[in-house]
Amino acid sequence: MREDPDALLAACEDTMIPSAEDFLYTQSIDLQNEREVGSGLTVVT
């Protein structure tokens, strides 16, 4: 990839630019489980 800057650019774009597929398949959050064993911050609005 170092020899081909276009290949490097394409690889970066593939991993950094979001696509529709990144947002289509989501799992719902199990709040009970997150409360008991989850990590991180939960925000409820």
C-alpha positions in Angstrom: 0.0 0.0 0.0 2.9 2.4 0.6 3.8 2.2 -3.1 0.2 3.0 -4.2 -1.2 6.1 -2.5 -4.6 5.5 -4.2 -4.9 2.1 -2.6 -4.1 3.7 0.8 -6.7 6.4 0.2 -9.3 3.8 -0.8 -8.6 1.6 2.3 -8.9 4.7 4.6 -12.2 5.7 3.0 -13.6 2.1 3.3 -12.9 2.2 7.1 -13.6 5.8 8.0 -16.6 6.9 5.8 -19.9 5.6 7.1 -22.2 3.7 4.8 -25.9 2.8 5.0 -24.9 -0.7 6.0 -23.3 0.7 9.1 -26.7 1.8 10.4 -29.1 -0.9 9.1 -28.3 -3.8 11.5 -28.6 -2.7 15.1 -29.4 -4.6 18.2 -31.8 -3.2 20.8 -30.3 -2.5 24.2 -31.3 -4.7 27.1 -31.6 -2.0 29.7 -31.9 -4.5 32.6 -28.7 -6.2 31.6 -26.9 -2.9 31.0 -27.9 -1.7 34.5 -26.5 -4.8 36.1 -23.4 -5.7 34.1 -23.0 -3.1 31.4 -20.2 -0.7 31.1 -20.4 2.8 30.0 -22.9 5.6 30.3 -26.6 5.3 29.6 -28.6 8.3 28.6 -32.4 8.3 28.7 -34.2 11.2 27.1 
